[in-house]
Amino acid sequence: MSLLSEYKIKNLNLKNRIVLPPMCMYSAKNGFANDFHKVHYGSFALGQVGLIILEATGVMANGRITDDDLGIYNDEYIDELKNIVNFSHRFGSKVGIQLAHAGRKSETKDLIHFAPSAIKFNEEYTLPKEMDKDDINRVIKSFGEASKRALKAGFDLIEIHGAHGYLIHEFLSPITNKREDEYGGNLKNRTRLLKEILKEVKKYWPEDKVISLRISASDYVAQGIDINMIIDILLEVKEYIDIVHVSSGGLVPVDIKVYGGYQAEFAEKIKKALNIPTIAVGLLEDYSLANYLIEKEKCDLVAIGRGLLRNPNLVMDFAKNNKIDIDYLKQFERAY
Ligand SMILES: Cc1cc2nc3c(=O)[nH]c(=O)nc-3n(C[C@H](O)[C@H](O)[C@H](O)COP(=O)(O)O)c2cc1C
């Protein structure tokens, strides 16, 4: 087992264990993908990335982080997304999409923003509306509809965004969820929205296709989510997910001490505690470190964000620098 070895989960066959994690590009118009997205995501397929996960894509208009984010709340978005998927498939990469609702961290203009409780992220953000039961049901349905569209567009994987202080995470954490109904209070109640979303998604997303859940393993504040709490949350929903993408932070403004692999220990703990595959992420662009995590089975896949953004050909560089045999595309052979 190594970073550049194949990986299989359900019907997803990856040529290596490197993942492009979702990264907002703030380049969409009215939610539509365009040439930028085609070239941008296509470059990682040419660069031999095993799994490309498209950026946080709003399941509702007010679920986008900004007005320049991708949307999947309308059938009209499907065709452009399909083009991206088809191009990447031609070059052997698999493609996922992160389905998201930004909750109180949405900066979209002229829209009401949702949250479990009416608490602002900080002074620069709007005061969100405390969601009523209808709002909650609409969000749940929207994730289901979005999965249907993702399937039509041909995605190999969907990732539910349960991290970084966006809507689902806001419900999960006692810091942002002060509700007194069945969606707040104890851990089971705070996990209810996530569970109902996953159940809805599974009505449409085929059993043999992979569902990833991205989580923040720590809020880095007292009384917030920590590794033990997130493990208990994940136990509540384990039966609905196939892989956990382990990030951290984003719920409240705090400084996090970062270093190579700073979140990898969380990924390892979750993998061991739940016996579920994990994706580790966070400053993992050093080949030796990333390969060590795979070799020692601390995680199953490694996501590299900013490292790939700087160099979409990082995978081929890894192969060349470490004398690993891979199939270079004919267009790149003379460069390697
Ligand atoms: C420009 C940019 C946009 C991002 N957008 C998203 C996003 O849409 N969804 C998400 O879950 N994380 C997002 N992230 C976090 C990354 O997916 C990743 O977890 C983070 O950059 C740490 O990995 P790295 O050190 O390899 O870059 C973003 C990060 C960057 C740099």
The ligand as a Gaussian input file, in Angstrom:
#p B3LYP/6-31G(d) Opt

LIG

0 1
 C       -9.119000      28.436000      -1.867000
 C       -9.679000      27.431000      -0.918000
 C      -11.026000      27.131000      -0.973000
 C      -11.570000      26.161000      -0.121000
 N      -12.889000      25.804000      -0.260000
 C      -13.374000      24.728000       0.418000
 C      -14.650000      24.185000       0.126000
 O      -15.338000      24.600000      -0.799000
 N      -15.087000      23.148000       0.893000
 C      -14.322000      22.603000       1.881000
 O      -14.764000      21.671000       2.554000
 N      -13.076000      23.069000       2.137000
 C      -12.578000      24.085000       1.429000
 N      -11.283000      24.495000       1.621000
 C      -10.410000      23.697000       2.513000
 C       -9.616000      22.659000       1.691000
 O      -10.477000      21.678000       1.142000
 C       -8.549000      21.942000       2.553000
 O       -9.195000      21.225000       3.568000
 C       -7.559000      22.918000       3.154000
 O       -7.047000      23.798000       2.177000
 C       -6.400000      22.205000       3.850000
 O       -5.694000      21.381000       2.948000
 P       -4.292000      21.853000       2.287000
 O       -3.360000      22.197000       3.418000
 O       -3.826000      20.649000       1.507000
 O       -4.578000      23.037000       1.424000
 C      -10.738000      25.502000       0.823000
 C       -9.378000      25.846000       0.884000
 C       -8.839000      26.775000       0.031000
 C       -7.364000      27.065000       0.090000

